[in-house]
Amino acid sequence: MKISRIALVLSIIALVLLLIGGPGYRMGLWGLGFGLMDAMRYALFAGAAGAILAIVFLLVPKVRAGQTVTLVMALLLGALVAAVPVYVRSTAESLPFIHDITTDTTNPPEFVDVKPLRQDAPNPPEYAGEEVAAQQREGYPDLEPLETEMDPEALVKLAEDTAREQGWEIVSAVTADGRIEATDTTLWYGFKDDIVIRVRATEDGSILDVRSKSRVGGSDLGKNAARIREYLDDLRDHLDAQ
């Protein structure tokens, strides 16, 4: 093997490490520690090493001769792979280190029918209180309840239909209680996040709150907040179309 190809091999190994972490965890081949932390860390090291070696070899005429394309590929691939863990860490550090998000931090919707599904989950179904609420208000100040003039029962039906459109698995829909519970499974790692939607009557119509909580992990990298935003945006579009 030509010495210049070592850089490309390292970059390819980095890519493989980056790609196998999530699916391997989802299939139960290894734990979350390796799938989320170790695989990404090793991918970062291998990718950075491949990129740095490629730069060094490009600066050496005898090594570079006839291998420019290979070395440029190694540089680009290694740099791109190494950038992913860096981006993930940067995102985690820029967001609140929480995994339970709700549009009502004072009186958040409670999980009922989802509770049995979370029996073995590291994160309990209960809301942690003001400590989490304060971090959410600082990190996601835009998340608010949805108020509408629609009849509560009609809103529950529309809310359930919108939840199904998200691809969520509906656990229960209790119109009398104004409560919908569901589970969303993330694509890459297969993380299970639970959602509860609550509809209450008001003098002018009804008010809807959403809560989304991860079963595992400390930080959700903003996933639960993004899920709530997307859901409420779609629900508003349906309301505007009524």
C-alpha positions as CSV (number, residue, x, y, z in Angstrom):
1,M,0.0,0.0,0.0
2,K,1.3,3.4,-0.9
3,I,2.0,5.5,2.2
4,S,-0.3,8.3,0.9
5,R,-3.3,5.9,1.1
6,I,-3.0,5.6,4.8
7,A,-4.8,9.0,5.0
8,L,-7.7,7.7,2.9
9,V,-7.9,4.5,5.0
10,L,-8.1,6.5,8.2
11,S,-10.8,8.8,6.8
12,I,-12.9,5.8,5.6
13,I,-12.6,4.1,9.0
14,A,-13.8,7.4,10.5
15,L,-16.8,7.4,8.2
16,V,-17.6,3.8,9.2
17,L,-17.4,4.6,12.9
18,L,-19.7,7.6,12.4
19,L,-22.3,5.6,10.5
20,I,-22.4,2.4,12.6
21,G,-22.9,4.0,16.1
22,G,-26.7,4.7,15.7
23,P,-27.9,1.7,13.8
24,G,-25.8,-0.6,16.0
25,Y,-27.3,0.8,19.1
26,R,-30.8,0.5,17.6
27,M,-30.2,-3.2,16.8
28,G,-28.9,-3.8,20.3
29,L,-25.3,-4.6,19.2
30,W,-23.8,-2.2,21.8
31,G,-24.9,0.2,24.5
32,L,-25.6,3.9,24.3
33,G,-22.1,4.7,25.6
34,F,-20.4,3.3,22.6
35,G,-23.1,4.1,20.1
36,L,-23.4,7.8,21.0
37,M,-20.1,8.8,22.7
38,D,-17.3,6.4,21.8
39,A,-18.1,5.9,18.2
40,M,-18.3,9.6,17.6
41,R,-15.1,10.3,19.5
42,Y,-13.2,7.6,17.6
43,A,-14.7,8.9,14.4
44,L,-13.4,12.4,15.3
45,F,-9.9,11.1,16.0
46,A,-9.7,9.0,12.9
47,G,-11.2,11.7,10.7
48,A,-8.9,14.4,12.0
49,A,-5.9,12.1,11.7
50,G,-6.8,11.2,8.1
51,A,-7.2,14.9,7.2
52,I,-4.0,16.0,8.9
53,L,-2.0,13.2,7.2
54,A,-3.5,14.2,3.9
55,I,-2.3,17.7,4.3
56,V,1.2,16.6,5.3
57,F,1.4,14.3,2.4
58,L,0.2,17.0,0.0
59,L,3.1,19.1,1.1
60,V,5.6,16.5,0.3
61,P,6.2,16.4,-3.5
62,K,7.5,12.8,-3.6
63,V,4.5,11.5,-1.7
64,R,2.1,13.7,-3.5
65,A,3.2,12.6,-7.0
66,G,0.3,10.8,-8.7
67,Q,-1.7,10.7,-5.5
68,T,-3.2,14.2,-5.4
69,V,-6.8,13.0,-6.0
70,T,-6.5,10.3,-3.3
71,L,-5.1,12.8,-0.8
72,V,-7.7,15.4,-1.5
73,M,-10.4,12.8,-1.1
74,A,-8.9,11.8,2.2
75,L,-8.7,15.4,3.3
76,L,-12.3,16.2,2.5
77,L,-13.7,13.0,3.8
78,G,-11.7,13.1,7.1
79,A,-12.6,16.8,7.6
80,L,-16.3,16.3,7.0
81,V,-16.5,13.3,9.3
82,A,-14.5,15.0,12.1
83,A,-16.8,18.0,11.8
84,V,-19.9,16.0,12.7
85,P,-18.9,15.2,16.3
86,V,-17.6,18.8,16.7
87,Y,-21.0,20.1,15.5
88,V,-22.9,17.8,17.8
89,R,-20.9,18.8,20.9
90,S,-21.2,22.5,20.0
91,T,-24.9,22.1,19.7
92,A,-25.2,20.3,23.0
93,E,-23.2,23.1,24.7
94,S,-25.3,25.8,23.2
95,L,-28.6,24.4,24.3
96,P,-30.1,23.7,27.8
97,F,-29.0,20.3,29.2
98,I,-32.5,19.0,29.5
99,H,-34.7,16.5,27.8
100,D,-38.3,17.4,29.0
101,I,-39.9,20.2,27.1
102,T,-43.5,21.6,27.5
103,T,-45.5,24.6,26.5
104,D,-46.7,24.9,30.1
105,T,-43.8,24.8,32.6
106,T,-46.1,25.8,35.5
107,N,-48.6,23.0,35.1
108,P,-47.2,20.6,32.5
109,P,-49.4,17.9,30.9
110,E,-48.9,14.6,32.7
111,F,-48.2,11.2,31.2
112,V,-50.8,8.6,32.1
113,D,-51.0,5.7,29.6
114,V,-47.4,6.1,28.5
115,K,-46.1,5.4,32.0
116,P,-46.0,1.6,31.7
117,L,-43.9,2.0,28.5
118,R,-41.3,4.0,30.5
119,Q,-40.9,1.6,33.4
120,D,-37.4,0.7,32.4
121,A,-36.4,4.1,31.0
122,P,-33.6,6.0,32.8
123,N,-35.6,9.2,32.6
124,P,-38.8,9.1,34.8
125,P,-42.1,10.4,33.5
126,E,-42.5,13.0,36.2
127,Y,-41.6,16.7,35.5
128,A,-38.5,17.8,37.4
129,G,-40.0,21.3,38.2
130,E,-38.5,24.7,38.3
131,E,-34.9,23.7,37.6
132,V,-35.9,22.4,34.2
133,A,-38.5,25.1,33.7
134,A,-36.0,27.9,34.2
135,Q,-33.6,26.3,31.6
136,Q,-36.4,25.9,29.1
137,R,-37.6,29.5,29.5
138,E,-34.0,30.7,28.8
139,G,-33.3,28.3,25.9
140,Y,-36.7,28.0,24.2
141,P,-38.7,31.2,25.1
142,D,-40.8,30.8,22.0
143,L,-42.7,27.7,23.2
144,E,-46.2,28.7,24.3
145,P,-49.6,27.1,24.4
146,L,-51.9,27.2,21.4
147,E,-55.1,29.1,22.0
148,T,-58.0,28.8,19.5
149,E,-61.7,29.4,19.3
150,M,-62.3,25.8,18.3
151,D,-64.5,23.6,20.4
152,P,-62.4,21.4,22.7
153,E,-63.7,18.1,21.3
154,A,-63.1,19.2,17.8
155,L,-59.6,20.4,18.7
156,V,-58.8,17.0,20.2
157,K,-59.8,15.2,17.0
158,L,-57.7,17.6,14.9
159,A,-54.8,17.4,17.3
160,E,-54.9,13.6,17.0
161,D,-55.0,13.6,13.2
162,T,-52.1,16.0,13.2
163,A,-50.1,13.8,15.6
164,R,-50.7,10.8,13.3
165,E,-49.4,12.9,10.3
166,Q,-46.1,13.3,12.2
167,G,-45.6,9.6,12.1
168,W,-46.1,9.2,15.9
169,E,-47.4,6.0,17.4
170,I,-50.6,6.9,19.2
171,V,-50.7,5.3,22.6
172,S,-54.1,6.7,23.7
173,A,-56.6,9.4,22.7
174,V,-59.1,10.2,25.5
175,T,-61.5,12.8,24.2
176,A,-63.3,13.2,27.5
177,D,-60.0,14.1,29.2
178,G,-58.7,16.1,26.3
179,R,-55.6,14.0,26.4
180,I,-53.5,12.4,23.6
181,E,-50.4,10.4,24.3
182,A,-47.9,9.2,21.7
183,T,-44.4,7.9,21.1
184,D,-42.0,9.1,18.4
185,T,-39.0,7.0,17.4
186,T,-35.9,8.8,16.1
187,L,-34.6,7.6,12.8
188,W,-30.9,7.0,13.4
189,Y,-30.6,5.8,17.0
190,G,-34.1,4.6,17.5
191,F,-34.6,6.7,20.6
192,K,-38.1,6.6,22.0
193,D,-39.5,10.0,23.0
194,D,-43.0,10.3,24.5
195,I,-45.5,13.1,23.8
196,V,-48.6,14.1,25.7
197,I,-51.1,16.6,24.3
198,R,-53.6,18.3,26.5
199,V,-56.7,20.2,25.4
200,R,-58.7,22.3,27.9
201,A,-61.8,24.5,27.4
202,T,-61.6,28.2,27.8
203,E,-64.2,31.0,27.8
204,D,-63.5,31.7,24.1
205,G,-62.8,28.1,22.9
206,S,-59.9,25.9,23.9
207,I,-56.2,25.9,24.8
208,L,-53.7,23.2,23.8
209,D,-50.4,22.3,25.4
210,V,-47.8,19.8,24.3
211,R,-45.0,18.1,26.3
212,S,-42.3,15.9,24.8
213,K,-39.8,13.9,26.9
214,S,-36.9,11.6,26.0
215,R,-36.7,8.2,27.7
216,V,-32.9,8.2,27.7
217,G,-30.1,10.8,27.7
218,G,-29.4,14.0,29.5
219,S,-29.4,16.5,26.6
220,D,-31.8,16.0,23.7
221,L,-29.9,18.3,21.4
222,G,-33.0,20.4,21.0
223,K,-35.0,17.5,19.5
224,N,-38.0,17.8,21.8
225,A,-38.4,21.5,21.3
226,A,-38.1,21.1,17.5
227,R,-40.7,18.4,17.6
228,I,-43.1,20.6,19.5
229,R,-42.5,23.5,17.1
230,E,-43.1,21.4,14.0
231,Y,-46.2,19.9,15.5
232,L,-47.7,23.2,16.5
233,D,-46.8,24.8,13.1
234,D,-48.7,21.9,11.3
235,L,-51.6,22.2,13.7
236,R,-51.9,26.0,13.0
237,D,-51.8,25.3,9.3
238,H,-54.8,22.9,9.7
239,L,-56.6,25.5,11.9
240,D,-56.1,28.2,9.3
241,A,-57.5,25.8,6.7
242,Q,-60.7,25.2,8.6
